């Protein structure tokens, strides 16, 4: 754990590694290919292939390294999540959800009083409702790095029904 992140970060070997690799900023950042791969939960090679094939636009950062714009990465993450959600997936084999998920802000919808913020953290999509004032103070925009901290009074662990018997999951992350 580190003072900046205050918790484990999915898709990273350790919190200390994550803090060295991810830059926290109030403005929409540019992510190096390795950082983008870590945020999407894929290998560096996969992210590089996607960039080289044009599935996601690549740019160069201030140091001349291959990078991806944060807003473009957020849109790409949302498209991947929507495609995965629409595809038929098998039943849950086992699941235990941790409380903190680092990911990209993919959408911010603000009203006069409230704001809806979507965060894509690997294969998980989180939606948070918060005050407009809080969203404005955080400067939330698509492409920003954020942590979805989940606090619940009940934590469930799931194990699937026997093969051939399928139960409809309730409130399951897809």
N, C-alpha and C positions, 0 to 999 in steps of 0.2 A: 504494500500500500504506500501511497505517497501523499504528501500534504496537498498537492494540487488536485489530484483526482479523487482522493478519499475513498478508494475502493477498487475492487478488481475490475478489469476491463475485458469484456469478451473479445475473443479472437486475438489476444495478445498473450505472449508467454508470461509476462509479469507486468505489474502496474508500473514498476520503474522503467521497464523497456517502453511501455506505452507512453509515459510522460516524455521520454527522450524523443520519441518518434512523432508524437502528435503535438501540433502547435495550437494552443488555445488563443482565440482572438475574438474580439467583438465584431470584427468585420468579416465578410465572406473571404475565406482564405483560398489559397492555391495549394493543392495537395500533391506531393510527390507520388509517383506511381506506387511505390511500396506502401505509403500511408493510405492511399486509396484502396489498395488490395486488402490491407488490414481492416479498414472500415467496412468493406463489403464481405469480409470473411472468405476471400479467395486467395490463391497464391499470387505471388509477384508475376510469375510467367503468364498466368491467366489474364491478369489485368493488362499486362504488356501486349498480349495477343489481341485483346479487345481494343486497345488504343491503336495498335498497328493496323487492324482491320477496319477501323473507322466506326466501330460500335459506340465509342465514346471519343469525343474530340480531345486530342492531346495538345499541350502547349509547353513552353519552356519557362521555368521559374527564373527569378532574378540571378541565380547562380548558373543558369544555362542547363539545368537538369530537366529531364522529361517530367511533366506534371499534368494535372487535371484541375480545371476550374471547379471550385466548390459547388457552385450552383448547378453546373453540368453534371457533376457527380451525384448530387441530390436527385436530380431528375432521372438519371440512369438507375439509381437505387430504387426509386419509386416504380419505374417501368419494370424492372426485374421482379420486384415484390408483387406487382399486379399480375405479371405473367405466371409467377409461381402459384399465386392464389387461385388463378383461373384453371390451372392444370389440376388434374385429378391427383391427389396425393393419398398415400396409404394411411392407415390408422396410426395413431401415436404409438410408438414402441415403448418409450419411457421418457419421462420429462420431470424436471425439477427446475423451476425458474429462479434465477438469482435476482437480487434487488436493484442492481445498477447496470444500465446498458448504455455504452458509449456509441453514438451514431451520428448521423447527419440529419439536420432539420430539412425536411423535404417540402413542407407546406406550412404557411402561417396565414390564418384567416382572422382578421380583426373586425370586431364590431365596436359599438360605442362603449360598451362596458366589459365585454369578454373577448378572449382570443382562443382560437383552436390551433394547437401546434402539433404537427406530425413529425415523428422521428423514426428513421429507418436505421436499425442497429442489426447489421447482418441480415438474417432472414426474418427478423422480428420488426413489426410496425407498432409504434406506440402513439396514442393520441392523448394529448393533455389539454384540459380546459383550465385556463388561468385568467386572471384579470388582464384587461388591456394594458393597464398601468404596469403590471409586472412584465408583460411581453415587451412593452416599449423600453422599460429600464434595462432589460437584458439585450435589447437590440436584436431580437430574433429575426433571422432572414433565412430563406432556403439556401443550403450549402454550408451553413455554420456547423461547427462541431458542438455537440451538446450531450448531456448525460440524462437519460430518463431514469429517475430514481423512483422506484415503486415501493410504496408502503401499504401493507395490507395487514388486516388482523387475522387473515386466514391464508395459509399457504398450502397448496395441494400438490400431491405427487401422483402421476398417472402411470398406469401400466395397462396395456391393451387387453381387450377380451381375447379369448382363445381364437385361433385362426378360423376364419369362416363365420364367426359371430362378430358382427360389426355394430358398435354402439355409436350413436351420434355424440361427438364431443360437445360439451357446453363450455363456453368461455375459453376455448383453447386458442393459444397463439398459433398462427399458421406460418 
